[in-house]
Amino acid sequence: MPAADAQPVSSAQARRLFAPLADQPAIVIAVSGGPDSTALLWLVSRWRAARKQGPALFAVTVDHGLRPESRREAQQVKRFAASLGIAHRTLHWRGVKPKTGIQEAARNARYRLIADAAKRAGARLVATAHTQDDQAETVLFRLMRGSGPSGLQGMTDFAPFPGDPALRLVRPLLTVPKARLVATLRKAGIAFADDPSNRDPRYMRPRLRGIMPALAAEGLTAERLATLARRLQRVEEALQRAVEAAADAVAVNFEDRGGRRDRIVFDRGRFLRLPAEIALRLLGQTVARVGSEGPVELGKLETLFESLTQTSPRVAFRRTLAGAMVTAAGQTLTVEPAPPRRTRVQKPGGSRIPALTTRKTGTSDEAGRR
């Protein structure tokens, strides 16, 4: 959306955006001081002030200590929050900063600090200011990384909070273009910070941001990318229900130890007759549940699944993936924890000999998100 055409977010629209939050006892709002989060704080404070009852609001700003301006920006947010009657805390990322992977490390530190602050505030919900533009960038980013349908659904309105399942992440502005938030602040005469790292071409997001105008000129606008994400979210919900139904139909046995299923057995014939996408997802979710390495990388899962489907039912099959062992023998398909890899041993002379190991795969990353 061209900035000149952007209209401020109205009070009526704000009421619709924040209505799902009305029954919360408290909400923590992550505010960096940039235009998006500043607009979120302004809009949610006005929404809450117009209500007789509603959640207590707490604003937090993470000072990563990576730029000399960050301290001043956090102080500006503190003053702004005070003018709105909202409690504010500045959270500091202390300690030695890594020389590589700084953005990922900063993101992880930010989530950890915010989670601690939310618990202290008695909040179960953390609100962030992700916009329609952020959604479009996420879809493009994951498309470039080779994600499947699950990854291309982008961000959702509500999601588990990273690293803390007791909390939820909410993105109330996910359908709102950034330009409308900037127009909202300009109309209200509210200043905001400008983080130069948002334009630093060393990072992927700013580079994507730079090509978005050219894509929009060809018709691939942020709105259309966000629409694709919403449509895939519907598809994802339908597929997940189909996977759950398939699991009930093809599972024949499982072992439950200490509250988790450690060994799951499927009817091999019925599993292989499932639609390929349903069977692939069922296998991936089972491996992730039973294995020791978390979510499964899509490309490696597809390779295993292709080998499984091309193996004759009369032939035994065994592979390991993400800390799980997948075995097909006769009429059964079994997924269970993979045996531990053997450690290397030394000959008396001190030279090393390789141990026999399972074919263990690496862990999932952004490229494998479905």
C-alpha positions as CSV (number, residue, x, y, z in Angstrom):
1,M,0.0,0.0,0.0
2,P,1.5,3.4,-1.0
3,A,2.2,5.5,2.0
4,A,0.3,8.5,0.5
5,D,-2.9,6.4,0.2
6,A,-2.7,4.9,3.7
7,Q,-5.5,5.7,6.1
8,P,-5.1,5.7,9.9
9,V,-6.5,2.8,11.9
10,S,-9.9,3.8,13.2
11,S,-11.3,3.3,16.7
12,A,-13.8,0.9,15.2
13,Q,-11.2,-1.2,13.5
14,A,-9.1,-1.2,16.7
15,R,-12.0,-2.6,18.6
16,R,-12.3,-5.5,16.1
17,L,-8.6,-6.1,16.2
18,F,-8.3,-6.3,20.0
19,A,-11.7,-7.9,20.7
20,P,-10.1,-11.4,21.1
21,L,-8.0,-10.0,24.0
22,A,-10.8,-8.7,26.1
23,D,-11.0,-11.7,28.5
24,Q,-7.3,-11.8,29.3
25,P,-6.3,-10.8,32.9
26,A,-3.1,-9.1,31.7
27,I,-1.2,-8.6,28.4
28,V,2.5,-7.8,27.9
29,I,3.2,-5.6,24.9
30,A,6.6,-5.8,23.3
31,V,7.6,-2.3,22.2
32,S,10.9,-1.6,20.5
33,G,10.1,2.1,19.8
34,G,9.8,1.6,16.1
35,P,6.6,2.7,14.2
36,D,4.8,-0.7,14.3
37,S,5.2,-1.4,18.1
38,T,4.6,2.2,19.0
39,A,1.4,2.2,17.0
40,L,0.4,-1.1,18.7
41,L,0.9,0.5,22.2
42,W,-1.0,3.6,21.2
43,L,-4.0,1.7,19.7
44,V,-4.3,-0.9,22.5
45,S,-4.1,1.7,25.2
46,R,-6.9,3.7,23.6
47,W,-8.9,0.5,23.2
48,R,-8.4,-0.4,26.8
49,A,-9.2,3.1,28.1
50,A,-12.6,3.0,26.3
51,R,-13.6,-0.2,28.2
52,K,-14.9,-0.4,31.7
53,Q,-13.2,-3.8,32.1
54,G,-10.3,-5.5,30.4
55,P,-6.8,-6.7,30.7
56,A,-4.1,-4.9,32.6
57,L,-1.4,-3.7,30.2
58,F,2.3,-3.9,30.6
59,A,4.9,-2.6,28.1
60,V,8.4,-4.0,27.8
61,T,11.3,-2.9,25.7
62,V,14.4,-5.1,25.2
63,D,17.7,-3.2,25.0
64,H,20.0,-5.6,23.2
65,G,23.0,-3.2,23.8
66,L,24.0,-3.6,20.1
67,R,23.5,0.1,19.1
68,P,24.4,3.3,21.0
69,E,20.9,4.6,20.4
70,S,19.1,1.7,22.0
71,R,19.3,3.1,25.6
72,R,17.8,6.4,24.5
73,E,15.0,4.7,22.5
74,A,14.1,2.5,25.5
75,Q,13.8,5.7,27.6
76,Q,11.6,7.3,25.0
77,V,9.3,4.2,25.1
78,K,9.2,4.4,28.9
79,R,8.1,8.1,28.8
80,F,5.5,7.4,26.1
81,A,4.1,4.4,28.1
82,A,3.9,6.6,31.2
83,S,2.0,9.3,29.2
84,L,-0.6,6.6,28.4
85,G,-0.7,5.3,32.0
86,I,0.9,2.0,31.2
87,A,3.6,0.4,33.3
88,H,6.8,-0.2,31.5
89,R,10.0,-2.2,32.0
90,T,13.3,-2.1,30.1
91,L,14.9,-5.5,29.8
92,H,18.6,-5.8,29.2
93,W,20.5,-8.4,27.2
94,R,23.7,-8.6,29.1
95,G,26.8,-10.6,28.6
96,V,29.2,-11.3,25.7
97,K,27.5,-11.0,22.3
98,P,28.3,-13.6,19.6
99,K,30.3,-12.5,16.6
100,T,28.2,-14.6,14.2
101,G,24.5,-15.3,14.1
102,I,23.8,-12.1,16.1
103,Q,20.2,-11.7,14.9
104,E,19.2,-15.2,15.9
105,A,21.0,-14.9,19.3
106,A,19.3,-11.5,19.9
107,R,15.9,-12.9,19.0
108,N,16.3,-15.8,21.4
109,A,17.5,-13.5,24.2
110,R,14.5,-11.2,23.5
111,Y,12.0,-14.1,23.8
112,R,13.6,-15.3,27.0
113,L,13.6,-11.9,28.6
114,I,10.0,-11.1,27.6
115,A,8.8,-14.5,28.8
116,D,10.3,-13.8,32.3
117,A,8.7,-10.4,32.3
118,A,5.3,-11.8,31.4
119,K,5.4,-14.3,34.2
120,R,6.3,-11.6,36.7
121,A,3.3,-9.5,35.4
122,G,0.9,-12.5,35.7
123,A,0.3,-12.4,31.9
124,R,-0.3,-15.4,29.7
125,L,-0.3,-13.4,26.5
126,V,2.4,-11.4,24.8
127,A,1.4,-9.0,22.0
128,T,3.8,-8.2,19.2
129,A,3.4,-5.7,16.3
130,H,3.9,-8.0,13.3
131,T,2.1,-6.4,10.3
132,Q,0.8,-7.5,6.9
133,D,4.2,-6.5,5.5
134,D,6.0,-8.8,8.0
135,Q,3.7,-11.6,6.9
136,A,4.5,-11.1,3.3
137,E,8.3,-11.1,4.0
138,T,7.9,-14.3,6.0
139,V,6.1,-16.1,3.2
140,L,8.8,-15.0,0.7
141,F,11.6,-16.0,3.1
142,R,10.2,-19.4,3.6
143,L,9.5,-19.9,-0.1
144,M,13.1,-19.1,-0.8
145,R,14.1,-21.7,1.9
146,G,12.1,-24.4,0.3
147,S,9.2,-24.6,2.8
148,G,6.1,-26.7,2.1
149,P,2.5,-25.7,2.7
150,S,2.8,-25.5,6.5
151,G,5.7,-23.0,6.3
152,L,4.0,-20.9,3.6
153,Q,1.0,-20.3,5.9
154,G,3.3,-17.8,7.5
155,M,2.6,-16.4,11.0
156,T,-0.7,-17.0,12.7
157,D,-2.7,-14.6,14.9
158,F,-2.1,-16.7,17.9
159,A,0.9,-19.1,18.4
160,P,2.8,-20.8,21.2
161,F,5.4,-18.4,22.6
162,P,8.9,-19.5,21.5
163,G,10.7,-21.4,24.2
164,D,7.8,-21.2,26.7
165,P,4.6,-23.3,26.2
166,A,3.0,-21.7,29.2
167,L,2.7,-18.4,27.2
168,R,0.9,-17.5,24.0
169,L,2.0,-15.0,21.3
170,V,-0.6,-12.8,19.7
171,R,-0.2,-10.6,16.6
172,P,-3.3,-8.4,16.5
173,L,-2.0,-6.2,13.7
174,L,-1.1,-9.1,11.3
175,T,-3.7,-7.9,8.7
176,V,-2.8,-4.2,8.9
177,P,-0.3,-2.7,6.4
178,K,2.7,-0.9,8.0
179,A,1.8,2.2,6.1
180,R,-1.5,2.5,8.0
181,L,0.3,2.3,11.3
182,V,2.7,5.1,10.3
183,A,-0.3,7.2,9.1
184,T,-2.0,6.5,12.5
185,L,1.1,7.9,14.4
186,R,1.5,10.9,12.1
187,K,-2.2,11.8,12.6
188,A,-1.7,11.6,16.4
189,G,1.6,13.5,16.3
190,I,3.5,10.6,17.9
191,A,7.2,10.2,17.3
192,F,8.9,6.9,16.8
193,A,12.4,5.5,16.4
194,D,14.2,4.4,13.2
195,D,16.4,1.4,13.5
196,P,19.0,1.4,10.7
197,S,19.5,-2.3,11.0
198,N,16.0,-2.7,9.3
199,R,17.7,-1.4,6.1
200,D,21.1,-3.2,6.5
201,P,21.6,-5.3,3.3
202,R,23.8,-7.8,5.3
203,Y,20.6,-9.3,6.5
204,M,17.9,-11.2,4.5
205,R,14.8,-9.4,5.8
206,P,16.0,-5.9,4.7
207,R,17.0,-7.3,1.3
208,L,13.5,-8.8,0.9
209,R,12.1,-5.5,2.0
210,G,14.1,-3.8,-0.8
211,I,12.6,-5.9,-3.6
212,M,9.0,-5.8,-2.4
213,P,8.2,-2.6,-4.4
214,A,9.4,-4.3,-7.6
215,L,7.3,-7.4,-6.8
216,A,4.3,-5.3,-6.0
217,A,4.6,-3.5,-9.4
218,E,4.3,-6.9,-11.0
219,G,1.2,-7.7,-8.9
220,L,2.8,-9.7,-6.1
221,T,1.8,-7.3,-3.4
222,A,2.1,-7.8,0.4
223,E,-1.7,-8.1,0.5
224,R,-1.7,-11.0,-1.9
225,L,1.1,-12.8,-0.1
226,A,-0.8,-12.3,3.1
227,T,-3.9,-13.7,1.4
228,L,-1.9,-16.7,0.3
229,A,-0.9,-17.3,3.9
230,R,-4.5,-17.1,5.2
231,R,-5.6,-19.6,2.5
232,L,-2.9,-22.0,3.5
233,Q,-3.8,-21.7,7.1
234,R,-7.3,-23.0,6.2
235,V,-5.6,-25.8,4.2
236,E,-3.3,-26.6,7.1
237,E,-6.3,-26.9,9.5
238,A,-8.1,-29.3,7.2
239,L,-4.9,-31.4,6.6
240,Q,-4.2,-31.6,10.3
241,R,-7.7,-32.9,11.0
242,A,-7.2,-35.5,8.2
243,V,-3.9,-36.6,9.7
244,E,-5.5,-37.1,13.1
245,A,-8.3,-39.2,11.5
246,A,-5.7,-41.2,9.6
247,A,-3.7,-41.8,12.8
248,D,-6.7,-43.3,14.4
249,A,-7.4,-45.4,11.3
250,V,-4.0,-46.9,10.8
251,A,-2.4,-47.1,14.3
252,V,-2.6,-50.6,15.8
253,N,-0.4,-50.3,18.9
254,F,1.7,-47.9,21.0
255,E,3.8,-48.0,24.1
256,D,3.3,-45.1,26.5
257,R,6.2,-44.6,29.0
258,G,6.2,-41.7,31.4
259,G,3.4,-39.7,29.6
260,R,4.9,-40.0,26.0
261,R,4.4,-42.5,23.3
262,D,7.8,-44.2,22.8
263,R,6.9,-46.8,20.2
264,I,4.1,-46.4,17.7
265,V,3.0,-49.2,15.3
266,F,0.9,-48.7,12.1
267,D,-0.7,-51.1,9.8
268,R,1.8,-50.9,6.9
269,G,-0.7,-51.6,4.1
270,R,-3.3,-49.1,5.4
271,F,-0.5,-46.5,5.9
272,L,0.7,-46.8,2.4
273,R,-2.8,-46.5,1.0
274,L,-3.2,-43.1,2.6
275,P,-3.0,-40.0,0.3
276,A,0.7,-39.1,0.0
277,E,0.5,-35.8,1.8
278,I,-1.5,-37.3,4.7
279,A,0.9,-40.2,5.1
280,L,3.9,-37.9,4.9
281,R,2.6,-35.6,7.6
282,L,1.6,-38.5,9.8
283,L,5.1,-40.0,9.5
284,G,6.7,-36.6,10.2
285,Q,4.6,-35.9,13.3
286,T,5.3,-39.4,14.6
287,V,9.0,-39.1,14.1
288,A,9.0,-35.7,15.8
289,R,7.0,-37.2,18.8
290,V,9.1,-40.3,19.2
291,G,12.5,-39.0,18.2
292,S,14.9,-36.9,20.1
293,E,15.6,-34.0,17.8
294,G,12.3,-32.2,17.5
295,P,10.6,-31.2,14.2
296,V,11.7,-33.0,11.1
297,E,13.3,-31.3,8.2
298,L,10.9,-31.6,5.2
299,G,13.5,-32.6,2.6
300,K,14.9,-35.4,4.7
301,L,11.4,-36.6,5.6
302,E,10.4,-36.7,1.9
303,T,13.5,-38.7,1.0
304,L,12.7,-41.3,3.7
305,F,9.0,-41.4,2.7
306,E,9.9,-41.9,-0.9
307,S,12.2,-44.8,0.0
308,L,9.5,-46.3,2.2
309,T,6.8,-46.2,-0.5
310,Q,9.2,-47.6,-3.2
311,T,10.2,-50.6,-1.0
312,S,8.2,-53.8,-1.7
313,P,5.9,-54.8,1.2
314,R,7.8,-58.1,1.1
315,V,11.1,-56.4,1.8
316,A,12.1,-55.2,5.3
317,F,12.9,-51.5,5.6
318,R,14.8,-49.6,8.3
319,R,16.0,-46.0,8.4
320,T,16.7,-43.4,11.1
321,L,15.6,-39.8,11.1
322,A,15.8,-37.1,13.7
323,G,16.5,-39.5,16.5
324,A,13.8,-42.0,15.6
325,M,14.0,-45.3,13.9
326,V,11.4,-46.2,11.2
327,T,11.1,-50.0,10.5
328,A,8.7,-51.7,8.1
329,A,8.5,-55.4,8.3
330,G,5.7,-57.6,7.1
331,Q,2.4,-55.8,7.8
332,T,3.7,-53.4,10.4
333,L,5.4,-50.0,10.3
334,T,7.0,-49.1,13.6
335,V,8.4,-45.8,14.7
336,E,10.5,-45.8,17.9
337,P,13.5,-44.1,19.4
338,A,16.7,-44.7,17.5
339,P,19.5,-46.6,19.4
340,P,22.2,-44.3,20.7
341,R,25.2,-43.8,18.5
342,R,28.3,-45.7,19.6
343,T,31.2,-43.7,20.8
344,R,34.6,-44.0,19.1
345,V,37.1,-46.4,20.6
346,Q,40.8,-46.4,20.5
347,K,43.2,-49.2,19.6
348,P,46.1,-49.8,22.0
349,G,48.3,-47.8,19.7
350,G,46.1,-44.8,20.0
351,S,44.8,-44.6,16.4
352,R,41.1,-44.2,16.0
353,I,38.7,-46.6,14.3
354,P,35.2,-45.4,13.3
355,A,32.3,-46.9,15.2
356,L,29.3,-48.3,13.5
357,T,26.6,-45.7,13.7
358,T,23.0,-45.3,12.6
359,R,22.3,-42.9,9.7
360,K,21.2,-40.1,11.9
361,T,20.0,-36.9,10.4
362,G,20.5,-33.3,11.4
363,T,18.0,-31.1,13.2
364,S,15.3,-29.0,11.6
365,D,15.9,-25.4,10.5
366,E,13.9,-22.7,8.7
367,A,14.3,-24.5,5.4
368,G,12.4,-27.5,6.7
369,R,9.4,-25.8,8.1
370,R,6.2,-27.0,6.6
